[in-house]
Amino acid sequence: MEIAWSKTRKSFPLSDKKIIKKTLINGLGWAALILVGHVAAWFTLKSNGADRWLLPATAAAMLILAIFLNLSYQFQKWYFAVYFYDLTDDYVVIRKGPITPHEITIPYERIQDVYVDQDLLDRFFGLYDVHLSSATASSGLEAHIDGVDKVGMEGLREILLETVKNRISKAKKV
Amino acid sequence: MMSWDGITERTYPIQTSWLFKPIASLILPFVWVFSLPFHDHKFPVVVFFMFPGVLLVFFAIQITTAYLRRITFHFSLNEKYITVRQGIIKKQEKHVPYGVIQHVIIQQDVLDRFLGLATFALENATRGAGNEDGTQMIFGFKIKGNRRQQVETIGFMGNRLRIPGLSVANAHGLKDALLKMMKENPLEDNQSGL
């Protein structure tokens, strides 16, 4: 799968651990769902005296989980490949979504804050999300680069803050 | 060199295929209803025969609403701001200076990709004069913007201006033109908090 490289993504690449993390999150959801279904099937079979179907039912549940995990992994690989972000001279451009693409472009002068966060799995995998906000509510949700390592996060943070500072100084002089 | 001059809904039109988008999204549920008598023999046959008529009326309303929204929506890029006029019955007009636009968005949902369409959107930092949080009063009922209509929002609602149904090339062309105007028309008082 061809990676959507940009100058910025080459300098501060997404970590491929992001694929595993996202697959794991989806996998846990599917596993919980399949487990509930399987327990219900188990009790139904037991109460109807169909014990010989218990093993095939368990095998089927495992197979379904493996299929979903594989599908989820392939999708996350695709999502990872098309993930595009670039810090151009004037704007930050972030584009995501292999099926329903979504692209946001923010001029540096509009950036209100840069913040970094990690959820529990991010801490486990050593991943960071870099968010930038303009003065709108939606930008906090839509404008973030998620799944970079510590070096990438520090680099992105520095370059964003530096560029915004320079742009403001330039605007004030004019 | 791209210029603001002449950039309107005429040069960046909402495609005709967009009119059929609300219908396309309902095809699967309707196929399911049509298949009901074949796997549910207790399904009343009268309802089955009435169904095409109801369907036609529903589709006609959807297409007419979308068409009216499209022909009553106008935008133009001027020297200092973008002007938008909209409304079938209640007419609204808004002027957004380039300097206060916070960001621009291009997005496609599944049907957009199938039909080769894209939605262009921009946001400023207001809560949206006229429509608080995208709510609107209809016959005395307060209705949330997202649920108000099957037909996609055209124009401004709250702090967002949406132009759906553009060709992908036009959506990117409009984005480039607008970013250029934003760069050329900065606010004197910089808005960044950093």
Chai-1 contact restraints between the chains, C-beta under 6 A:
chainA,res_idxA,chainB,res_idxB,connection_type,confidence,min_distance_angstrom,max_distance_angstrom,comment,restraint_id
A,D90,B,K183,contact,1.0,0.0,6.0,A-B,restraint_1
A,T100,B,Q108,contact,1.0,0.0,6.0,A-B,restraint_2
A,T100,B,D109,contact,1.0,0.0,6.0,A-B,restraint_3
A,P101,B,Q108,contact,1.0,0.0,6.0,A-B,restraint_4
A,H102,B,Q107,contact,1.0,0.0,6.0,A-B,restraint_5
A,E103,B,I106,contact,1.0,0.0,6.0,A-B,restraint_6
A,I104,B,H103,contact,1.0,0.0,6.0,A-B,restraint_7
A,I104,B,I105,contact,1.0,0.0,6.0,A-B,restraint_8
A,T105,B,V104,contact,1.0,0.0,6.0,A-B,restraint_9
A,I106,B,H103,contact,1.0,0.0,6.0,A-B,restraint_10
A,E109,B,N190,contact,1.0,0.0,6.0,A-B,restraint_11
A,E109,B,S192,contact,1.0,0.0,6.0,A-B,restraint_12
A,R110,B,Q102,contact,1.0,0.0,6.0,A-B,restraint_13
A,R110,B,Q191,contact,1.0,0.0,6.0,A-B,restraint_14
A,I111,B,S192,contact,1.0,0.0,6.0,A-B,restraint_15
A,Q112,B,G193,contact,1.0,0.0,6.0,A-B,restraint_16
A,D113,B,G193,contact,1.0,0.0,6.0,A-B,restraint_17
A,S134,B,Q102,contact,1.0,0.0,6.0,A-B,restraint_18
A,S134,B,H103,contact,1.0,0.0,6.0,A-B,restraint_19
A,A135,B,Q102,contact,1.0,0.0,6.0,A-B,restraint_20
A,A135,B,A125,contact,1.0,0.0,6.0,A-B,restraint_21
A,T136,B,Q102,contact,1.0,0.0,6.0,A-B,restraint_22
A,T136,B,E123,contact,1.0,0.0,6.0,A-B,restraint_23
A,T136,B,A125,contact,1.0,0.0,6.0,A-B,restraint_24
A,S139,B,H103,contact,1.0,0.0,6.0,A-B,restraint_25
A,V164,B,S192,contact,1.0,0.0,6.0,A-B,restraint_26
A,V164,B,L194,contact,1.0,0.0,6.0,A-B,restraint_27
A,I168,B,N190,contact,1.0,0.0,6.0,A-B,restraint_28
A,I168,B,S192,contact,1.0,0.0,6.0,A-B,restraint_29
A,A171,B,N190,contact,1.0,0.0,6.0,A-B,restraint_30
